[in-house]
Amino acid sequence: MNSNKLQEKEAQLRENLRNLGSLAVAFSGGVDSTFLLKVAHEELGDRLLAVTAKGSVFSGRDLSQGMEFCRQEGIRQEIVVMNELEIPGFQDNPPDRCYICKKTIFQNLLDTAASHGIPHVAEGSNMDDLVDYRPGLRALRELQVLSPLKEAGLYKEEVRQLSRELLLPTWDKPSAACLASRFAYGERITREKLRMVEQAEDFLADQGFRQVRVRIHGADLARLEVAPEQREKLLSLGDSVTEALRQIGFTYVTMDLKGYRTGSMNEILKDEKKKGVVNG
């Protein structure tokens, strides 16, 4: 990316944020929302509010790290406690689960922002999020949630580059997504299974696996996705990893030979669409 072009995108982002006057940022502690929050704070100061959803589908580590970041930066933060399992249709995990969940979560974030006199809520989607199947984006459009990074034309790697220039600790943080994304569509989401996934991913992170997903199939099978360059390491630790995940609650532990990739649970949807099973 031409450095001048990237500077133009950043300048456009900052101008757009200033023009809002005040803003609440949906802050998860990930790469994109941390960068957006930092820039918005620099432009809006105390007219900025971080709103963070706390629930069963969000990593406890990310929540703790996000709270610490806001404390260090002096950013106002409001924690909005959610129970996603009570959202009608969510536990059934249909292909539009993300839409169902985001519609409720972001309505709560909008209500929280409004209670502080802030009319706008923004979130951290970037241009790369337009590529994969993202039903949650429809909920954001319907609720008129802002996506400043997309509006400025920023891609993930550009966000990382700018984050590094701002000395943000998240500039090289692995990509994250809610824990519900680990479930095969149609697989019922329960609090216990969410706990199993989170504990398994925390364990693997502690073993040095940076980009990892524990996909859950049925009640007892874990399919592990790690970065291609770490597949040999996973194989070498096979017995200890299997034993640890069995202690967590899994019976069978497998490694996905393709390795980590975003949206791997969407692959079945693409296959069914090709066969004419899925409409649209």
Buried (B, 14 or more C-beta within 10 A) or exposed (E): EEEEEBEEBBEBBBEBBBEBEBBBBBBBBBBBBBBBBBBBBBBBEEBBBBBBBEBBBBBEBBBEBBBEBBEEBEBBBBBBEBEBBEBEEBBEBEBBBBBBBBBBBBBBBBEBBEEEEBEBBBBBBBBBBEEEBBBBBBBBEEBEBBBBBBBBBBBBEBBBBBBEEBEBEBBEBBEBBBBBBBBBBEBEBBEEBBBBBBBBBBBBBEBEBBBBBBBBBEBEBBBBBBBEEBBEBBEEBEEEBBEBBBEBBBEEBEBBEEBBBBBBBBEBBEEBEEEEEEEE
